[in-house]
């Protein structure tokens, strides 16, 4: 990964393919690891609970889809 880098998770900052996301910019590997452990994704999250894109559910802070609430 090249830095600075942008990471994503569900939110309200911008729309991407009909879904709303937030972004954060990280400046180095340490910041990236912290953000990823907090539920941010290197690419577009493919599943609302799969923020690191590896197919595993992560983080208790992950948001539920609006229709699940």
LUMVO-243513 format. One record per residue (C-alpha): residue in three letters; residue number from 1; z, x, y. Coordinates in steps of 0.25 Angstrom, whole numbers. Layout:
// LUMVO-243513
   aa    i     c3     c1     c2
  ALA  NUM      Z      X      Y
...
END
This chain:
// LUMVO-243513
   aa    i     c3     c1     c2
  UNK    1      0      0      0
  UNK    2     -3      5     14
  UNK    3      6      3     25
  UNK    4      8     -4     34
  UNK    5      6    -16     24
  UNK    6      7    -31     25
  UNK    7     15    -39     15
  UNK    8     15    -54     13
  UNK    9     23    -66      8
  UNK   10     23    -81     10
  UNK   11     26    -85     24
  UNK   12     21    -91     37
  UNK   13     14    -79     45
  UNK   14      0    -81     41
  UNK   15     -9    -89     31
  UNK   16    -16    -82     20
  UNK   17    -25    -91     10
  UNK   18    -18   -103     14
  UNK   19     -3    -98     12
  UNK   20      6    -93     23
  UNK   21     11    -78     22
  UNK   22     20    -68     30
  UNK   23     17    -54     31
  UNK   24     25    -41     33
  UNK   25     20    -27     36
  UNK   26     27    -15     29
  UNK   27     26     -1     33
  UNK   28     29      7     21
  UNK   29     32      6      6
  UNK   30     47      3      8
  UNK   31     44     -9     17
  UNK   32     34    -14      7
  UNK   33     44    -13     -4
  UNK   34     54    -21      4
  UNK   35     45    -31      8
  UNK   36     39    -33     -6
  UNK   37     53    -35    -12
  UNK   38     55    -45     -1
  UNK   39     43    -53     -6
  UNK   40     32    -48      2
  UNK   41     18    -46     -5
  UNK   42      8    -35     -3
  UNK   43     -3    -45     -4
  UNK   44     -4    -60     -3
  UNK   45      7    -66    -12
  UNK   46      0    -73    -23
  UNK   47     12    -81    -27
  UNK   48     23    -86    -17
  UNK   49     33    -79    -25
  UNK   50     24    -67    -29
  UNK   51     25    -59    -16
  UNK   52     22    -45    -22
  UNK   53     10    -50    -29
  UNK   54     14    -44    -43
  UNK   55     16    -58    -49
  UNK   56     31    -57    -50
  UNK   57     40    -67    -42
  UNK   58     47    -59    -31
  UNK   59     59    -61    -21
  UNK   60     68    -73    -19
  UNK   61     63    -74     -5
  UNK   62     49    -78    -10
  UNK   63     45    -91     -3
  UNK   64     42   -103    -12
  UNK   65     29   -110    -10
  UNK   66     31   -121      0
  UNK   67     27   -132    -10
  UNK   68     38   -127    -19
  UNK   69     49   -130     -9
END
